[in-house]
Amino acid sequence: MSEYGSVDLAEVSVRQVISSAIKCSLAVPLHPWSAEYVVESVLSELTAPSSSNNNSSDDAGIGNAAAVNVTEAAQPVSSKRNNSRAAAAAEPAGSSQARNSSSSSSTVRLLPEFAALLEDYNAAAASGSEEPSTGKSDGAAAAGSRRRSRNHSSTSSKGVAETAATDVQVQQLQAMFSQLLYEEYQQVEEEDVAAFCSKLLAELSGLAQAALQAAADGDEQGLCALCGRDMPLTKHHLIPRDVHKEFKKRGYSSDQLQAGLMVCRPCHSAIHRAVPDNKQLAAHYSTAEALSQHEEVAKFAAWARRQRVTSKVDVSSKHFKYRR
């Protein structure tokens, strides 16, 4: 299962992402309710309510929700869309604001199929934006001068390469939503649908990555694995997340990829200062012993042990020395 499908996202944030993609890509709605209907349709086809929502419901509410979910699951997508369209058309004024208010505390999770597609999108975007490294030679200065004179064109080429690398994922999303957008918006061209899907993927990718980072940087209190102080802890992935795809191809299991150390924020920052290259970090410092033996990390941890212990309040303060 993709890690993007295991993290809770605020439902209101996902709605805002979908609405933003609509406003940036599509022009004139066919009906007054079309925008709201598209948001609801896209939301229902990409996400499902997370289990944390059910935990706060009473038994009757859970039973009713289960009955509704079973009914919806038995319906084909086109039937669910027609029902949503009818509901949107009949919706009284002001009820959408009330629903948005109620969804502000609700969370959703990406469906497994879309979570896998989003993971492929991020991997493709990363590979498309990589530039091959070149060794320096006697003509390096002249070559550097020529490169500086072509800064704008090289940046544009990099953006084109990244866009081309993610075409497959954009096309997969187009297949899901083309008919919906053609039916609900006027004068929609194929490039408009592509722009909507591209914007949606980029925004949801950022939202999911931020949620993963927030989950990794938890605020639990405990003993730092490096300096040993009782501090607010964050999780340092021994195999950094942005190289998971590469190491998964090498045969690393999910448990190996998710292995990590709970360290305080100062020590966590010290690790990445000492070894800024995540591939090198994964290849040579993927154990607690290897990390603690790194000269700079060990030196910092020894110094940190002599510093005062900080609380969660200290770390959240803008005046805290180590706040990143």
C-alpha positions as CSV (number, residue, x, y, z in Angstrom):
1,M,0.0,0.0,0.0
2,S,1.3,3.5,-0.9
3,E,2.2,5.7,2.1
4,Y,0.0,8.4,0.5
5,G,-3.0,6.3,1.2
6,S,-2.2,5.8,4.9
7,V,-2.2,9.5,5.9
8,D,-5.3,11.5,7.0
9,L,-6.0,14.7,5.0
10,A,-8.4,17.4,6.1
11,E,-11.5,17.1,3.9
12,V,-11.9,20.9,3.7
13,S,-8.3,21.2,2.4
14,V,-9.0,18.6,-0.3
15,R,-12.1,20.4,-1.4
16,Q,-10.1,23.7,-1.6
17,V,-7.5,21.9,-3.8
18,I,-10.2,20.7,-6.2
19,S,-11.9,24.1,-6.3
20,S,-8.5,25.7,-7.0
21,A,-7.9,23.4,-9.9
22,I,-11.4,24.1,-11.3
23,K,-10.9,27.9,-11.1
24,C,-7.4,27.8,-12.7
25,S,-8.4,25.5,-15.6
26,L,-12.2,25.8,-16.5
27,A,-14.1,28.8,-17.6
28,V,-17.9,28.9,-17.7
29,P,-20.0,26.3,-15.7
30,L,-23.0,24.9,-17.5
31,H,-25.2,25.2,-14.4
32,P,-25.0,27.3,-11.2
33,W,-24.4,24.1,-9.2
34,S,-21.8,22.6,-11.6
35,A,-18.7,23.7,-9.7
36,E,-20.0,22.2,-6.4
37,Y,-21.1,19.1,-8.2
38,V,-17.6,18.6,-9.8
39,V,-16.0,19.1,-6.4
40,E,-18.2,16.5,-4.8
41,S,-17.7,14.0,-7.7
42,V,-13.9,14.3,-7.7
43,L,-13.8,14.1,-3.9
44,S,-15.9,10.9,-3.9
45,E,-13.8,9.2,-6.6
46,L,-10.4,10.0,-5.1
47,T,-11.0,9.7,-1.4
48,A,-12.9,7.9,1.3
49,P,-13.7,9.0,4.9
50,S,-10.9,8.0,7.2
51,S,-11.4,5.7,10.2
52,S,-10.8,8.5,12.7
53,N,-14.2,10.0,11.6
54,N,-16.1,6.8,12.6
55,N,-14.4,6.7,16.0
56,S,-16.1,10.0,16.9
57,S,-19.6,8.8,15.8
58,D,-22.2,7.1,18.0
59,D,-23.4,3.5,17.2
60,A,-26.5,4.8,15.3
61,G,-24.4,7.2,13.2
62,I,-22.0,4.4,12.3
63,G,-24.8,2.1,11.4
64,N,-26.4,4.8,9.2
65,A,-23.1,5.6,7.5
66,A,-22.4,2.0,6.8
67,A,-25.8,1.6,5.2
68,V,-25.2,4.6,3.0
69,N,-21.8,3.4,2.0
70,V,-23.1,0.0,1.1
71,T,-25.8,1.6,-1.0
72,E,-23.4,3.9,-2.7
73,A,-20.9,1.0,-3.4
74,A,-23.7,-0.9,-5.2
75,Q,-24.3,2.0,-7.5
76,P,-22.3,2.5,-10.7
77,V,-20.3,5.7,-11.0
78,S,-22.7,7.2,-13.5
79,S,-25.6,6.6,-11.2
80,K,-23.8,8.1,-8.3
81,R,-23.0,11.2,-10.4
82,N,-26.6,11.6,-11.4
83,N,-27.7,11.4,-7.8
84,S,-25.1,14.0,-6.8
85,R,-26.2,16.3,-9.7
86,A,-29.8,16.1,-8.6
87,A,-28.8,16.7,-5.0
88,A,-26.7,19.7,-6.0
89,A,-29.5,21.2,-8.1
90,A,-32.0,20.8,-5.3
91,E,-29.7,22.1,-2.6
92,P,-31.0,25.1,-0.7
93,A,-28.9,28.3,-0.6
94,G,-26.4,28.4,2.2
95,S,-26.3,24.6,2.7
96,S,-22.9,24.3,1.0
97,Q,-21.4,26.7,3.5
98,A,-22.9,24.6,6.3
99,R,-21.4,21.4,4.8
100,N,-18.0,23.0,4.4
101,S,-18.2,24.0,8.1
102,S,-19.1,20.5,9.1
103,S,-16.3,19.0,7.0
104,S,-13.6,21.3,8.6
105,S,-13.1,18.7,11.3
106,S,-13.5,15.7,9.0
107,T,-10.6,13.8,7.5
108,V,-10.3,11.6,4.4
109,R,-7.8,9.2,2.9
110,L,-6.8,8.8,-0.7
111,L,-8.1,5.6,-2.3
112,P,-5.4,3.0,-2.9
113,E,-5.5,3.3,-6.7
114,F,-5.1,7.1,-6.6
115,A,-2.5,7.0,-3.9
116,A,-0.4,4.7,-6.1
117,L,-1.0,7.0,-9.1
118,L,0.1,10.0,-7.0
119,E,3.3,8.1,-5.9
120,D,4.1,7.4,-9.5
121,Y,3.5,11.0,-10.3
122,N,5.9,12.2,-7.7
123,A,8.6,9.7,-8.8
124,A,8.1,10.8,-12.5
125,A,8.3,14.5,-11.5
126,A,11.5,13.9,-9.5
127,S,13.1,11.9,-12.3
128,G,12.1,14.5,-14.9
129,S,13.6,17.4,-12.9
130,E,17.0,15.7,-12.3
131,E,19.9,17.0,-14.2
132,P,22.9,14.9,-15.1
133,S,26.0,15.8,-13.1
134,T,29.1,16.7,-15.1
135,G,32.7,16.6,-14.1
136,K,34.8,19.8,-14.2
137,S,37.6,20.2,-16.8
138,D,39.9,22.8,-18.1
139,G,37.0,24.3,-20.1
140,A,34.7,24.4,-17.1
141,A,34.8,28.2,-16.7
142,A,33.9,28.8,-20.3
143,A,31.2,26.2,-20.1
144,G,29.9,27.8,-16.9
145,S,29.7,31.1,-18.7
146,R,27.7,29.7,-21.5
147,R,25.4,28.0,-19.1
148,R,24.8,31.2,-17.2
149,S,23.8,32.9,-20.5
150,R,21.2,30.2,-21.1
151,N,19.7,30.2,-17.6
152,H,16.2,31.1,-18.8
153,S,16.1,28.5,-21.6
154,S,17.6,25.7,-19.3
155,T,14.9,26.4,-16.6
156,S,12.2,26.2,-19.3
157,S,13.7,22.9,-20.6
158,K,13.7,21.5,-17.1
159,G,10.0,22.4,-16.7
160,V,9.1,20.8,-20.0
161,A,11.0,17.7,-19.1
162,E,9.2,17.4,-15.8
163,T,5.8,17.9,-17.5
164,A,6.6,15.3,-20.1
165,A,7.6,12.8,-17.4
166,T,4.2,13.1,-15.7
167,D,2.1,12.9,-18.8
168,V,1.2,9.3,-18.1
169,Q,-0.4,10.1,-14.7
170,V,-2.2,13.2,-16.1
171,Q,-3.7,11.1,-18.9
172,Q,-4.9,8.5,-16.4
173,L,-6.7,11.2,-14.5
174,Q,-8.1,12.6,-17.7
175,A,-9.7,9.3,-18.5
176,M,-11.5,9.5,-15.1
177,F,-12.8,13.0,-15.4
178,S,-13.0,14.0,-19.0
179,Q,-16.7,13.1,-19.4
180,L,-17.6,14.8,-16.1
181,L,-15.9,18.1,-17.1
182,Y,-17.3,18.1,-20.7
183,E,-20.8,17.7,-19.3
184,E,-20.6,20.4,-16.6
185,Y,-18.6,23.1,-18.3
186,Q,-19.0,25.1,-21.5
187,Q,-16.3,25.3,-24.3
188,V,-14.0,22.7,-22.6
189,E,-11.1,21.6,-24.7
190,E,-8.8,18.6,-24.2
191,E,-6.0,20.9,-23.0
192,D,-8.4,22.4,-20.4
193,V,-9.0,18.9,-18.9
194,A,-5.3,18.2,-19.0
195,A,-4.6,21.5,-17.2
196,F,-7.2,20.6,-14.5
197,C,-5.7,17.1,-14.0
198,S,-2.1,18.4,-13.9
199,K,-3.1,21.1,-11.3
200,L,-5.0,18.6,-9.2
201,L,-2.1,16.2,-9.1
202,A,0.4,18.9,-8.2
203,E,-1.7,20.3,-5.5
204,L,-2.8,17.0,-3.9
205,S,0.8,15.9,-4.1
206,G,1.9,18.9,-2.0
207,L,-1.0,18.4,0.4
208,A,-0.1,14.7,0.9
209,Q,3.6,15.3,1.3
210,A,2.9,18.0,3.9
211,A,0.6,15.6,5.8
212,L,3.3,12.9,5.7
213,Q,5.9,15.3,7.0
214,A,3.6,16.5,9.8
215,A,3.0,12.8,10.7
216,A,6.8,12.1,10.7
217,D,7.5,15.2,12.8
218,G,5.3,14.2,15.6
219,D,5.4,16.2,18.9
220,E,5.7,13.2,21.3
221,Q,8.1,13.7,24.2
222,G,10.8,11.1,24.9
223,L,14.5,10.4,24.9
224,C,16.4,11.4,21.8
225,A,18.2,8.4,20.2
226,L,21.4,10.5,19.7
227,C,21.8,12.9,22.5
228,G,19.7,11.1,25.1
229,R,17.8,14.2,26.3
230,D,14.1,14.1,27.2
231,M,12.8,16.3,24.3
232,P,10.0,16.7,21.7
233,L,10.9,14.0,19.1
234,T,10.7,13.8,15.3
235,K,11.2,10.7,13.2
236,H,14.3,10.5,11.1
237,H,13.8,8.0,8.3
238,L,17.0,5.9,7.9
239,I,16.0,5.5,4.3
240,P,14.8,9.1,3.4
241,R,11.4,9.2,1.8
242,D,12.5,10.8,-1.5
243,V,14.7,7.7,-2.3
244,H,12.1,5.1,-1.3
245,K,11.2,4.3,-4.9
246,E,14.8,3.6,-5.8
247,F,15.5,1.4,-2.8
248,K,12.2,-0.4,-3.2
249,K,13.4,-1.5,-6.6
250,R,16.5,-2.9,-4.9
251,G,14.4,-5.2,-2.9
252,Y,14.0,-3.3,0.4
253,S,10.8,-4.2,2.2
254,S,8.2,-1.8,3.4
255,D,9.4,-2.3,7.0
256,Q,12.9,-1.4,6.0
257,L,11.8,1.7,4.2
258,Q,9.8,2.9,7.2
259,A,12.5,2.2,9.8
260,G,13.6,5.3,11.6
261,L,15.0,6.9,14.7
262,M,13.1,9.2,17.1
263,V,15.4,12.1,17.6
264,C,15.1,15.7,18.8
265,R,14.8,18.5,16.2
266,P,18.3,19.8,16.8
267,C,19.9,16.4,16.3
268,H,17.6,15.8,13.3
269,S,18.8,19.0,11.7
270,A,22.4,18.1,12.5
271,I,22.1,14.8,10.6
272,H,21.0,16.5,7.4
273,R,23.6,19.2,7.7
274,A,26.3,16.5,8.1
275,V,25.0,14.4,5.2
276,P,23.0,16.6,2.9
277,D,22.8,14.0,0.1
278,N,19.9,11.7,0.9
279,K,21.2,8.9,-1.4
280,Q,24.5,8.9,0.5
281,L,22.5,9.0,3.8
282,A,20.5,5.9,2.8
283,A,23.5,4.0,1.4
284,H,26.0,4.6,4.2
285,Y,24.2,5.8,7.3
286,S,21.0,3.6,7.4
287,T,21.6,2.3,11.0
288,A,21.7,4.0,14.3
289,E,25.3,2.8,14.8
290,A,26.5,4.3,11.5
291,L,24.9,7.6,12.2
292,S,26.3,7.8,15.8
293,Q,29.8,7.1,14.4
294,H,29.7,10.0,11.9
295,E,32.2,12.5,13.1
296,E,30.0,15.6,12.8
297,V,26.9,13.9,14.1
298,A,28.8,12.5,17.1
299,K,30.4,15.8,17.9
300,F,27.0,17.6,17.8
301,A,25.3,14.9,20.0
302,A,28.1,15.2,22.6
303,W,27.6,19.0,22.6
304,A,23.8,18.7,22.8
305,R,23.9,16.5,25.8
306,R,25.3,19.4,27.8
307,Q,22.5,21.8,26.7
308,R,19.3,22.5,28.5
309,V,16.3,20.2,27.9
310,T,13.5,22.0,26.1
311,S,9.8,21.5,26.2
312,K,7.2,21.5,23.4
313,V,6.3,25.1,24.2
314,D,10.0,26.1,23.7
315,V,10.2,24.4,20.4
316,S,7.0,26.0,19.1
317,S,8.3,29.5,20.0
318,K,9.6,31.7,17.3
319,H,12.5,32.6,19.5
320,F,13.6,29.0,20.0
321,K,17.2,28.7,18.8
322,Y,16.8,25.4,16.9
323,R,13.4,26.0,15.3
324,R,13.9,25.3,11.6
